[in-house]
Amino acid sequence: MASSSLPPAMEIGESRNWTELPPELTSLILHRLGAIEILENAQKVCRSWRRVCKDPSMWSKIDMRNLGDLEDMDYNLEIMCRHAVDRSQGGLVEIDIWYFGTDGLLNYIAYRSSNLSSLRLTRCSQITDDGLVEAVLKLPLLEELELSYCSLSGVSLKVLGQSCPNMKTLKLKRYPQKENDDDALAIAETMPKLRHLQLFGNGLSDTGLNAILDSCLNLEHLDLRRCFNVNLIGDLQKRCSERVKVVRHPNDSTQDIDIGSSEDEYPYGFSDIDLMSDDTEFDDYYDLTGASDYSDYDQFDYYDGMLI
C-alpha cells in the first residue's frame, strides 16, 4: 500500500502543539488580539508566546477597545496602556483608546511615540481640550485623528490642524448640536490636505460646509450624518457631488456607527428635534497608589521562571 502523501504533522490523529509554532506565525496570530487580551492572557500561555509578546514589533499598533465597564475590571487600563506603549520602544504608529483616556496618559503616549500617525479616542470624557492640544504638539506626523464623543472646541481644533500639517483623515462624532460653524471654519483654515472627513452630529451650517469645500480640495469622503443644520439641496448638493467622491447625507442610516444607548445619546434628555429647536494575583501591578511610569519595569517577568 502506498504511504500517505501528507506531511508528518498532518497525519490523521496527530495534533499540532501551538506553543511550537514559528515566532513569525505566532506573531501573526496574536496580532488579531487586542492589547488587553495579550497582556492579560496570551503572554501567560508559555515562554515562546511570552517572548513574542515582548517583541517591540508586536506593539506598533495598540488596540485598547473595551466595553466601558471600568469599575468591574480587576485591572487598571491606564497603567496597562502605559506598559504597552513602553513595549513599543518608540515604534508605536497607531493607538485606539476607549473610555479610560486621560490628559496624563495622552501626554505619556505622545512623549514616547513621536512617530504616531493614527490616534483614536472614544468616549474619553477625562481628556480636556488643553490636554489634547499639549499632546498633539508632540505629534507632527499625525495623519489620522478620530474623536468620538470627546470634548474638543473649535479653537483647539485649529491648533491641532496647525500642529499636524499632514492630517489626511479627521473623524469627529458629537451629540447633535445647534448651529455652530467653529469646527468647520477651523478645519477649512488649517487642514487643506484632508481626504476623509466625518462630522457626525456636528452643528455646521451651509456656510461652514462651503468653507470646507473651498479649502479642502483633495476631499474624497465626506460624512455629514446627523448634521441637521446643513441644507444639502440644490446648488450645495450639486457642488458636493461634483467635488467629493462619497458623500453621506444628514439623514442617511447610522447603523454602522456606535452611537450608544438612547440614554447615552441624549445625556440631557433632548432628542434631535429638541436640539434643533476576584483574581488578586496582579493587584500590585494595577494599583495606582504611588505608581511609576513603568518604563523600566515589567511585572510579568517573573512568569518566565514559572512557565514550563
C-alpha positions in Angstrom: 0.0 0.0 0.0 1.3 3.4 -0.9 2.3 5.6 2.0 0.4 8.8 2.8 1.5 11.9 1.0 0.5 14.1 3.9 3.4 15.7 5.8 4.1 14.1 9.2 2.4 16.9 11.2 -0.8 16.4 9.3 -1.2 12.7 9.7 -4.6 11.6 10.9 -4.8 11.6 14.7 -1.7 13.8 15.2 -2.2 17.2 16.7 -0.2 20.4 16.4 1.5 21.9 19.5 0.6 25.6 19.3 3.5 26.6 21.6 6.0 25.2 19.0 4.8 27.4 16.1 7.5 29.6 14.4 7.6 33.0 16.1 6.6 34.7 12.8 3.4 32.7 12.7 2.7 33.1 16.4 3.0 36.9 15.9 0.5 36.9 13.0 -2.0 35.1 15.2 -1.5 37.2 18.3 -1.8 40.4 16.2 -5.5 39.5 15.9 -6.0 40.1 19.6 -6.3 43.4 21.4 -3.7 44.7 23.8 -5.8 43.8 26.8 -6.2 40.2 25.7 -2.4 39.9 25.0 -1.3 41.3 28.4 -4.0 39.5 30.4 -4.0 36.1 28.8 -1.9 35.3 25.7 1.5 36.2 27.1 0.9 33.9 30.1 0.4 30.8 28.0 4.1 29.8 27.6 7.6 31.1 27.3 7.6 31.2 23.5 4.4 33.2 23.4 5.8 35.4 26.1 8.9 36.2 24.0 6.8 37.1 21.0 4.6 39.3 23.1 7.6 41.2 24.4 8.9 42.0 20.9 8.5 45.7 20.1 7.1 44.9 16.7 4.0 43.5 18.4 3.2 46.9 19.7 3.4 49.2 16.7 -0.4 49.1 16.9 -2.2 49.2 20.2 -5.9 48.4 20.4 -7.4 49.2 23.9 -11.0 48.8 23.0 -13.3 47.7 25.8 -16.9 47.7 26.8 -16.6 50.6 29.3 -17.3 48.6 32.4 -14.2 50.0 34.1 -15.4 49.7 37.7 -15.9 45.9 37.2 -12.4 45.3 35.9 -9.7 43.7 38.1 -7.0 45.8 36.4 -6.3 49.4 35.6 -6.4 50.1 31.9 -4.3 53.3 32.1 -1.3 51.5 33.6 -1.8 48.6 31.2 -1.8 51.0 28.3 1.4 52.7 29.5 3.0 49.3 29.8 2.1 48.5 26.1 3.5 51.9 25.0 6.7 51.1 26.8 7.0 47.8 25.0 6.8 49.5 21.6 10.1 51.2 22.4 9.2 54.3 20.3 7.7 52.3 17.4 4.1 53.0 18.1 2.2 54.3 15.0 -1.4 53.6 15.8 -3.4 53.5 19.0 -7.1 53.1 19.8 -8.4 54.1 23.3 -11.9 53.7 24.7 -13.4 55.2 27.8 -10.4 55.4 30.1 -8.2 58.1 28.4 -6.8 61.0 30.5 -4.6 64.0 29.8 -1.7 62.3 31.6 -2.0 59.1 29.6 -2.3 61.0 26.3 0.9 63.0 27.0 2.7 59.9 28.2 1.9 58.4 24.8 2.9 61.5 22.8 6.2 61.9 24.7 7.2 58.3 23.9 5.7 58.0 20.4 6.8 60.8 18.2 6.1 58.6 15.1 2.4 58.2 15.9 0.3 58.6 12.8 -3.1 57.4 13.9 -4.9 58.3 17.2 -8.5 57.2 18.0 -10.2 58.3 21.2 -13.7 57.1 22.0 -15.8 58.4 24.9 -12.7 59.6 26.8 -14.5 62.2 29.0 -11.5 62.9 31.2 -9.4 64.2 28.3 -9.6 68.0 28.2 -9.1 70.5 25.4 -5.7 71.6 26.9 -4.6 68.0 27.4 -5.3 67.1 23.8 -3.6 70.1 22.4 -0.5 69.6 24.6 -0.2 66.0 23.3 -0.8 66.8 19.7 2.0 69.4 19.7 4.4 66.5 20.2 2.9 64.5 17.2 3.8 66.3 14.0 3.4 63.1 11.9 -0.2 62.5 12.9 -2.3 61.8 9.8 -5.5 60.3 11.2 -7.4 61.5 14.2 -10.8 60.2 15.4 -12.6 61.8 18.4 -15.9 60.1 19.3 -17.9 61.9 21.9 -14.9 63.6 23.4 -14.6 67.3 24.3 -12.9 69.5 21.7 -13.5 73.2 20.9 -13.1 74.9 17.5 -10.2 76.8 18.9 -8.4 73.6 19.9 -9.2 72.0 16.6 -7.5 75.0 14.9 -4.3 74.5 16.9 -4.5 70.8 16.1 -4.6 71.5 12.4 -1.7 73.9 12.6 0.4 71.3 14.6 -0.3 68.4 12.2 0.2 69.7 8.7 -0.1 66.2 7.2 -3.6 65.5 8.6 -5.5 63.4 6.0 -8.3 61.8 8.0 -10.4 63.6 10.6 -13.5 62.0 12.3 -15.5 63.9 14.8 -18.5 62.4 16.4 -20.6 64.6 18.6 -24.1 64.5 20.0 -26.4 66.5 17.7 -25.6 70.2 18.1 -27.3 73.5 17.5 -25.8 75.6 14.7 -22.2 76.4 15.1 -19.5 76.7 12.4 -16.5 76.9 14.7 -15.3 73.3 13.8 -15.9 73.7 10.1 -14.1 77.1 9.9 -11.1 75.7 11.9 -10.9 72.7 9.5 -11.1 74.9 6.4 -8.4 77.2 7.7 -5.8 74.6 8.9 -6.4 71.2 7.2 -6.2 71.7 3.4 -4.8 68.1 2.9 -7.8 66.3 4.3 -9.1 63.4 2.2 -11.6 61.8 4.6 -13.8 64.0 6.9 -16.5 62.8 9.2 -18.5 65.4 11.1 -21.1 63.2 12.7 -23.7 65.2 14.7 -21.9 68.5 14.1 -23.5 71.9 14.2 -22.0 73.2 11.0 -24.3 75.1 8.6 -24.2 75.7 4.8 -21.6 78.4 5.5 -19.2 76.1 7.2 -19.7 73.4 4.6 -18.9 75.8 1.8 -15.7 76.9 3.6 -14.6 73.3 3.8 -15.3 72.7 0.1 -13.4 75.9 -0.8 -10.3 74.9 1.2 -10.1 71.1 1.3 -9.6 70.4 -2.4 -8.4 66.8 -2.0 -11.5 65.7 -0.1 -12.7 62.3 -1.3 -15.1 61.2 1.5 -17.4 63.5 3.4 -19.7 62.2 6.2 -22.4 64.7 7.3 -24.8 62.3 9.1 -26.9 64.0 11.8 -25.6 67.4 10.7 -29.1 68.7 10.7 -28.2 72.4 10.2 -26.9 71.7 6.7 -29.4 72.0 3.8 -27.8 69.6 1.4 -30.1 70.5 -1.6 -29.8 72.5 -4.8 -26.5 74.1 -5.7 -24.8 72.9 -2.4 -25.7 69.3 -3.1 -24.5 69.6 -6.7 -21.3 71.1 -5.5 -20.7 68.3 -3.0 -21.4 65.6 -5.6 -19.1 67.2 -8.1 -16.2 67.7 -5.7 -16.4 64.7 -3.4 -16.5 61.0 -4.4 -18.5 59.8 -1.5 -21.0 62.0 0.5 -23.1 60.7 3.4 -26.2 62.9 3.9 -27.6 64.2 7.3 -30.4 61.7 7.2 -28.5 58.7 6.0 -28.5 55.5 8.0 -26.3 55.3 11.1 -26.4 51.6 11.6 -22.6 51.3 11.1 -21.9 54.0 13.8 -21.6 53.3 17.5 -24.0 56.0 18.9 -24.5 54.3 22.3 -27.8 53.7 24.1 -30.6 56.2 24.0 -29.6 57.4 27.5 -26.0 57.8 26.4 -27.0 59.5 23.1 -29.1 62.2 24.7 -27.5 62.8 28.1 -29.7 65.8 28.9 -33.0 64.2 27.8 -33.2 66.1 24.4 -33.9 64.4 21.1 -32.6 65.6 17.7 -35.8 67.6 17.3 -35.3 69.2 20.7 -31.8 70.2 19.8 -32.7 71.6 16.6 -35.2 73.6 18.2 -11.9 38.2 42.1 -8.3 37.3 40.9 -5.8 39.3 43.1 -2.5 37.9 41.8 -1.7 41.1 39.9 -3.3 43.6 42.2 0.1 45.2 42.9 0.7 45.8 39.2 -2.6 47.6 38.7 -2.6 49.6 41.9 -2.2 53.3 41.0 -1.0 54.2 44.5 2.5 55.5 44.2 2.7 54.1 40.7 5.7 54.9 38.5 5.7 55.2 34.7 6.8 51.5 34.5 9.3 52.4 31.8 12.0 50.2 33.3 9.7 47.6 34.9 7.8 44.5 33.6 5.6 43.0 36.2 5.2 39.8 34.1 8.9 39.0 34.0 8.6 36.6 37.0 6.2 34.5 34.8 9.2 33.4 32.7 10.5 31.3 35.6 7.2 29.7 36.3 6.3 28.5 32.7 7.4 25.1 31.5 
